[in-house]
């Protein structure tokens, strides 16, 4: 419990303010801190009586956000002032944006206004409101990216102090962080902040997994340090002989990235071998950077053999977020693969501080635009999505998510120009990337001089040639082929234009049919006929008439029926609409409480197969049907981030009354009767009912997937431990993805 000690708090506030100034001075040297001090005093006065949920003075929060902005992101005076003031207007009605403008100028007022308008999605009642919140935040990218950078610092400090929140709130905030904020930090190049956000999200979504991996990293730390010292010795010696100014750093993988690798490969911690990377940072003038990095690569490969398919040249072709580095993986004397990253001091600062450093160097150094346009291209892509007519729908989230998450593929035009697209892009995406008209009139594509279909996925290194014809136009199925927001928006716009023309033709056709049955072609009759057919607008009706999807008998029937009588009987009447509204209101007003699952009717999600003992949530779309997911399931994370008010925080009953499907992945050395031994352990010793068994063999090795019914995670874990004792079994772990039967 927090005890208030005013004298101690005053000393702590001064201490944190000085820490902020030290963080700023480490980046800027001599400071003129009058304005920063003035902002600190204003924030202190505005938050004077306010306290955080922990009981601490609220001013701790803006001070810490400002310190992150100055020290961990590397922004300057304007951003620091804005960070100190970011909650002032929202939390204290005595302070206005105009007051901030008069004291600190237009730019600070704009940034604070942008931060004031942004509300965290988990505080909203509707999913559409969450989308609008995210839109407001991303709109500020068009003018001043510092708004987003400060918001990321704000989210980072909130995640660092999340312990005081109730568990349901912790899970909501953690899910939203994974869904939006960590990929946003990744896209802006803030790798350190991205990793910490992911680790903290895992800490609250899967506390036991987080503790286990953290503990194992601590236990192996001394062993790793000894290994690294021996590994880098010949590299240090070679660089010293060459007279190179360098720094060698070692980076341990984040807890979250280790967890994701364990999940993806379905392996235990002990089988994750690349737990760290060696980073070599050199001093090099801009004109010699590429040459010097390749020199270091030569020195490394003179001492260690490289893995041929693991060379990553992000210097010649930087990532979309500005990241530049040369990565190679080499074999150590102990038989362990080690990743080595080579970069210059400038590249390292961009890698650590992302957009802030990128922008600084962009202004200071006149560099080749192709080397640094990735971030600007991405910002332009976001602007286009925001301008889209569909940008206020949930489709907007999917489009933004794609631009945040995706890796890239690099392909060539016929004239040798390099283009980058998100991983998974098709040739149709490429056509729209080159030009909208080229995409709209695409009839065929050649990849590496061979004709391919429009849904052909591109790979890095492909050379792509688009074949176009003015007689060709987009089709509905093209929306299934394209994945990039640019292509999908262009296709939708063109289809919409086509539909307008076709609807006009359908209108003329329907007018002729109405004339034949002596029915007046009036606005009132058309509205009633649209409702009769179940369409939301006359335009939809005309379009369906054009497609000949409305039987002529339906039109005749409408002409003969009493319209008033018909409308009283039709589905979706006002009374039914009110009942649906009532259900939704009941759902929205549900408090954040935990329910025993035996008190609810539910189904188990097939994407993650939760068991009693797992941390779970239940998602409901209609207030009646509930689907239970594990909290670390990728679908659950998305649902918590997008539809927080439809989430029920559930717990398993202490007395499970039924069995659930669990699964184990087993690998080892094949031998006679291996299958029967596994079945015997599961069926006879453990007495579980087996549902499926699948085994693959390669030489003397096997890999098996077995699913069976258990009461809870204890049953499953006991079976795993028993299976590990079978002769020839080298590993057994919980199956995360079930094979389709």
N, C-alpha and C positions, 0 to 999 in steps of 0.2 A: 504494500500500500504506500502511495506517495505522501510524504510529509512536507508541508509547506514551511520553508525557511527563507524569508524574504531577503535577508542579508546574503545567504548562500546563493540564492537565485540571481541577485544583482551581480555578484562576482562571476557567476557562470555566463551571464549574458555578455559581460565585458570580455570574458575569455573567448567566447564564440565569435564576437565581433573582431577581435584581434586575429583569430584563426582565419577569418574571412579575408582580412587585409593581407595577411601573410600569403594566402593562396593567390591573391591577385598580384601582389608584388613579385612573386616567383615567375609570373608570366610577363609583367610589364615593367619591372625595374622601379624607377622613381615614380611615385603616384601623386596626383592632385586629388585628394580624397574628400574635398569639401562637400561635393554633391552626394557622394556615397554616405558620408556621415549625416548629412541632412536627411537623406532617405531613411537611414537607420533610426534617427530620432522620430521621424514621422510615423514609421511602422511601429515603433515602441509605444508611442502615444495612442495610436489607433487600436492596438491590441492589448492595451494596458491591463484591462480587467479580464481578458480572455485566457482560457486554459485549454490545453489539448485533453483528449480522453484519458491520457496517462496521468493528468493532474499537473503536468509541467506548464510553465508560461508559454503562451502561444507564440511569442516572438522567437522562441527556439527554432520553430519551423521555417519562417522566411530567412532567418540567418543561415540555417543549414542548406536551404535551397540555393541561396546566393553563393555559399562556399562551394557547392558542387558546380554551379555555373562558372565560377572563377577558376577553381583548381582542377576539376575533373573534366570539364568541357573546354575551358580556356577562353571564355568570352570576356569582353571588356566592360568598361564603366556603365554604358547604357543598359546592358543586360543585367549587371549586378544591381543597379538601382531598381530596375523593373522587377527583379526577383524579390528584392526586399519589400516591394510594394504590391506584390501580385494578389494578395488577399485583402488589401486595405479597403477597397471600394465595396467589395462583396460583403465583408463582415461588419463594416461600421458605416451606418447611413450618414454620419456627419462628414464623410469624405467622398468627394466626387472626382470623376475623370477630369473635369474642368480645373479643379484644385490642383491635381497632379500636373496638368498641362502648364498652369501658371508657374509652378515651382520647378518643373524639370524639363519642360519643352514638349513639342508635338510627338517626337519619336517614342519617348518613354510613355506618354499618354496612350499612344496607339497600341503599344505592346501590352500595357496593363489592361486596357480595354479588351484586347483580344483574349487575354488570360481570364478576365472576369467573366466573359461570355461563355467560356468553356466549362461545361459541367460534366463530371464523370458519368459515364453511361449507367453505372450501377445505381445511381441515385434517381434515375428516371423511371417512369411507370410504364412506358410503352417502348416497344422495340423501334418504332419509327422515330421516337424522340431520341433514342440512343444514336440512331443514324444521323439525325440532324446535329447532335452534339459533336459527333466525329467530323461531320462536314464543316462545322464552324471552325474547328481546330485546323483542319487541313486547308481551308480557304486562306488562312493567314500565311501559308507557304507562298502564296502568290506575291506577297509584299515583303514579309520579314520573317525569315526562318527562325529567328531568335524566339518567337512566341512558342514554337514547337520545342525548341531546345530547353527552354525554361520549364515547359510543361513536363518534359521527360525528367528533368531534375526534381521537380515537384513530386512526380510519381515515384521516383527512386527513393526519396526521403520517406514518403508515405509507406512504401514497401519495407523500408528498414525499421519502421516503427509500428508495424502492423499487429504486434503482439496484443495491444490493448483492445483490438476489435473483437467482437463475438465471432465464433468459428464460421457461421454462415456468411458473414460479411467478408471475412478473410478469404474464403473460397471464391466468392464473387469477384473481389478485387484481383485476386491472383489469376483467375481465369481471364478477366479482361486484359490484364497485363500481358499474359501469354498470347492472347488473340490479337491485340493491336499494338501495345506499347513496345514490347521487345522487338517485333519485326520492324516497327518504325525506327527504333534506335539502330537496328541493323542496316536499314536502307540509308540512314543518314551517316553511317560509318562509325557509330559509337559502339565499338565492339565490347569494350570493357563494361559499359553501362548495360548493354544488351545481355551480356553474360550474367551480371549480377541480378538483373531483373528476372531472368529465367531461373536462376538458383533460388531466389527468394520466393518465386511463385511455386516452385517445387516444394520448398520448405513448408508451405501452408497447404498445398494440395495433397502432398504425399510425405508427411513429416517423418514416417518411419524409414522410407526409402532414402530421403535426404540425409537423415542421421547416419544410416548404415554406410552410404557411400562416403560421406565426410569423414567418418571414423576410419574407414579403410584407407583413404588418402593420407590421413595423418600417420597411420601405422606404417605405410610404405615410403614416407617422406625421406627418411635417412638413406634408405636403399637407393632411391631415385637420385639423391644428391651425389652419392658416391659414384653411381654409374655415369652421371653427367660430367663430373670432374674428369674422369678417365676418358670419356668420349671426346670432349672438346680440347684436350691437351694438345694433340697434334695439329688441330686447326689454329689454336692460339700461336703455336710455335711458327707455323707457316706464315701467318699474317704479320707477326712481329718481324720476321726476316724481310718481308716485303715493305716494311715501314708503313703499314696501313693503320690509320686511326680508327679504332673499332670499340664496340661494346657488345658483350655476349650476355643475353638474357635467356632464362628458361621460363616457359609458360606452361603451367599445369592446366590440363583440360578442366573446364568447369564441371561442377557436379551434374548439372542438367545435361550437358553434352555427353557425359559418360552414361548417364541414365538413358538418353535417347539411343545411344549406340547399343547398350545392353538390350533395349527393347527391339530395335531394328534387326539385330543379328540373333536375338533370343539367346544371349550368352550371359553367364555370371560375371561379376566384377573382375575376377581373377583372369578371365580370358580377354579382357580389354587391354591390349598391349601398348597402344599409342596414348598413354596417359599424359604425355607432355610433348612439347616441341622446343627445339633450340632456335633462338632468334639471334641473328647477327646483324648489328646496326653499324653502318659505316658513315664516316664524314666524307661527303663528295660534293663538288660543285654541280649545279644543275645540268651543265652541258656534258658532264662525264658520268652521270648517274648510271645509265644503262650499262656502259662499258665496265664500270667498277663492280657492279653487282655480278656480272658474268665472270669477272676475274676471280671473285670470291667463290663462285660456283666451281670454277676450275680447281682452285686450291682444295675445296672439300672433296671433289670427286677424284683428286689425286691420292687422297688418303682412304676414301671409302667408296665402295661400289654403289652406284645409284640404281634405284628401281625404275626401269625405263618408262613405265606407264604412269608414273607419279610425278612427272615434272609439270609444274604449273607456272606459266609465264604471265603474271599479272602486271608486268612492267610494259611489255610491248602492247598489251591490250588490257588496260585497267578495268576493274569491275565498274558497274553502273554507279556505285556510291563513291567512286574516286579511289578505291583501295588499289595500291600498287605494291607488289612484292614478288619475289622469286621463290617458289617453294620446290624443294626436292626431298625425296625420301631415300635414305641410304642405309646400308647394312652395317651394323656395329660388330665389333669383334666377338660379342657374346651371342650373335645370331638374332639380335632384336632390331627391327626396323625403327629408324628414328627420322622424324620430319625436321628439316632444317629450313628456316625462313630467312631470306637475305633481303635487306632493304636499306635505304639511306635514311639519314636523320629526318629529312623532309617527309619521306614516305611513312616513317614510323609515327610522326606526329599526326599525319592524316589518318593513319590506321587507328590511333588511340583516340583522337578527338574529332574525327569525322568531318562533318560539314564545316564546322568552325575553322579548323585548320585549312581545309580545302579552300575556303573563301579567302583566308588570309594570304595564302600562297598565290591564289589566282590574281589578287590585286597587286602583289609585290613583284611577281615574276611573269614576264611575257612568254607564256608557254604555248606549245602547239595545241590548238583548240580541240583536236580529236583526242588529246590526252586527258581532257578534263570536262568534256561535255556531258558525261554520263549522268551526273546529278541534275544538271540543268534540263536534260532530256526527260528525266523522271519527273521533275517538278512540272514540266510542260504537260506530261501525260496526266498527272493529277489534275491540273487545271482543266484539261479537256473532259475528264470524267465528271468534274464538278459542274461543268456547263451542260452536261448531257440532260435531256428531258427526263431520263430515268434516275437522275442522281438523288432523288428524295425517296427512293425505294430501297428495299433490302438488297436488290441487285448491286447497288452502289457499294455495299460492303464487300461483296464477292470480287468486284473489279479492283477495289483498293487493295484487298488482301492479296490478290495476284501480283500487283505491282510491288508489294512489300516483301512477299515471301520468296518469289521465284529466283532460282539461279538463272544463268544466262547461257544461250548458245550463240556462237559467232559464225555468221555465214557471209558468203561473197556474192556480189552482183556480177553479171556477165562482164562488166567493165573493170572488175577488181576492187570495187569499194566494199569496205567491211561494214556489216550491219549486225547489231545485237538484238536479240529477242528473248523473252522469258523461256526457260526450259519447258519443253512440251508444245512449243508453238508449231503450227502447221505452215505449209506453203501458202495457204490463204492468208494467214497472219502476215507473212512476208510481203505479199502483194499489197495489202493495205498499208503496211509500213512504208513502202516505197511511195505510193500515191493512192489516194482514195479512188480516183477514177480507174486506175489500173486494177484495183481490187474489184470494183463494181462490174467490170467488163472482162474479168478473167474467165477463160474457157479451158485452159490447160497450163501445166507447169512442167518444166524440165529441171531435174536435180542431177547435177553431174552429167548432163547431156542425155539423161534418160527420162522419158515421160512417166509422171507419177500422178496419182489421184489428188484431189484438192485437200483431202484430210491427211496427207502424208506428213509425218512429223519430221522436223529438221534436226540435224546433228551438227555440232561444231565442225567447220571445215567444208560444209556443203557449198557448192556454187549453184545459184538458183536463177532460172530464167522464166519470166512470166509470159504466157501467150494470151493476148487479149483480142476481143472482138466487140465492136459497138453493138452487135446484135445480142450480146449476152448480158444478163442481169442477175442480181442475187436471188437465191431461192431460200425458202424457209430452212432447209436442211443445212445451209451454210452456217447457221448459228450453232449447230452441233460440231462443225469442223473448226471454227475459230475459237481461240481462248483469250486473245488480248483484248482489253477494253476498246482500243482504237478500232480494231476490225469489227468487233461486235456492235459498237455504236454506229459505225458506218453502214453495216448491213441492216440494222434495225431502221435507220433513217431512210434508206433506199426502199426497204420493204414497205415502210409507212407511206412513202410517196406512191409506190405501185398500188398499194391498197386503196388510196384515195381515188385514183383513176378507175380502179376496178369497182369500187363502191358506187361511183358515179354511173357506171354502166349498169350496175345492179339496180340502181334507183330507177333508171329509165325502163328497165325490164319489168320491175314490180309495178310501176305506174300503168304499164300496158295491161298487166294481169288484173289490176284493180278495175280498170275501165271495162274489161270483158265481163266482170261479175257485177257491174253497176255499183261498185263501192267507191265512195268519194276518197280521193287521194289527199286527205287533209292531215295536218300536223297531229291532230287529236287521234285520228284512226291509226296513223303510223306508230305513234307512241304506244297505243293500246296493243297493236299487233306485235310490236317489239317485246312488250311484257308477256304477251300470250306465248311467244316463242322462247322466252327466257333470255333475251338479249338485253344488255345494259344500255344500249344506245341504238338509234336508227342506223348509224354508220355501220355497226356490226351486222345489222339485219341486211342492209344493202349488199354488203360484202358476201354474206352467205348466199344471197339470191344469185349474185354473179357466179359463185362457185357451184350453183345448182344443188345446194345442200338442203333446200327447203322444198319438200314435196308439194306439188300443186294442190293436192287434196287438203293440206293444212290451210292454205290460203282460202280455198272454198269454204272449209269448215268455219273459219273465222268470220267470213261474210254472213253465214247463216245463224251463228250463235248470238245470244243476247250478251253483249259485251259486259254490262254491269254484273250479271250473274256469274260470268266467267271470272271476272276479276276477284269476286268474293271467294272463289274456290282455289285460286292459283297458289302454288307453293311460294313461300317467302312472304306471306302477308304481313301486315304491320304487327299483328298480335304475335306471330312467330318471331319476328325481328326483335320485339321487346324481350321475349323469353331468352333469345340468344344473348342480347345485351346484358340481361341479368346474370347469366352464367359467367360472362366475361368480367363483370364487375365483381362478382364474388371471388373470382380467381385473382384479380388484381389486388384485392384487399386482404389476401391471405398474409398473415404475419410471418416473419422469419422464425419459425419454430421447427423442431424436429419431430417427425412422426415415426412411430413403430411401423415397419412394413407389414406386419401381420394385421394391422388395423386398416390397411389400404389395399385396394385391388390394384395389381400392377403386373406388368410383363417385364422380363429381363432382356436388356439390349443384347443383340447378337454381335454387335461390334466389339464388345469388351467382356462379355460373359461374367458379370459380377457374381461373387459368392458371399454368403454371410461371413463377416470378418473383414471384408473390403470396405473402405470408405466410399459411400455412394450418395448420389442425388437422384431425385425422380423428376422427370420433365413431363408436364402436362400441357397439351395444346387446347383442350376443350374443358378442363376441369373435371373430367371423368376418367379418361384413359391416361394411365401413367406408365412411363417407361423408365426403368432403373438403369443407371449407368455408373461405372466406377468414376470417381472424381478426376482421375488422371486420364480418362478416355478422351481422345481428341475431339469426339463429337460432344462430350459433356462440357469440355472447356469452351467450345464455340457456343453451345446453348446457354451456358452461364453468362458469357460475355454479351450475347445478343438478346436473350430473353430472360433476364434475371428474375422478373416477377412471375414467370411460369415455372420456376424451380421450387420443388419441395425438398427441404433438407431432411433426409430420412436416415433411419438407423435400422439395423436388422434386429429382429426379435431375439431375446436371450434364449428362447427355446425354438430353434428352427424345426418346423413341422414337415418339411419336404426336402427333396434333393434337387440339386442344380447341376448343370453341365460344367464340368471342369476339364482341363486338358493338360497333357504333359508332352514336351518335346524331349526325345531321348537320342543320344548319339554314342557311338563307341565302335568296337571291333566286332565284326560279324562272326558268328560261329553257329554250329549246328544246335538246334533247339533254343536259340536266343528268343524267338517269338513266343514259343510256348512258356519259357521261363517268365517273360514279362507278363503274359496273360495270367499265368498262375499266381504271380504276386498280386496283381490287381483284383482278379476275380475270387481266388480261393483264400489267400491270406488276408487281404484288405476287405474282401467281400463287397466290392463295388461292381455295379452293372456297367459293362463296357458298351459304348454306343458305336464307336468306330475305331479302326486301327489301320494306319497307312505306313508303309515302310519303303524306303529307297536304299539300295545298296550300290556301292562303287568299290570294286576290288574287295579288300578286306574290311571296309568301313560300312557302317549303316547309319541311317537317320530315320527315326520313327516318330509318328505323331499319333497319340492315343487319347481319345476323349471318353469320359466315364462320369457317372453321376455320384456326387459327394454332398455331404451336409453343409460343409463350410470350408474355409481356407485351412483350418487345422487338419481336416481330412486330406486335403490336397497336398499340404506340406509333408504330412506323414508318409503319404504314398511316394512322394519324390525322394525322400530320404531312404525309403526302403528300396526303391528302384536303383538308386546309386550303388547299393551293395551287391547288385547282380554282377556276376563275373563277366567282364568285357564292356560294361557300361562305363563310359568316361564322363558323361555329363547328363543331367536331367534337370529340366526347369519348367516352370509354368508356361503353357502355350498361350501366347497373347493373341494370335490370329488363327482361327480355326479354319481348316481346309474345307472347301465347299464339297458337300457330298453329291 
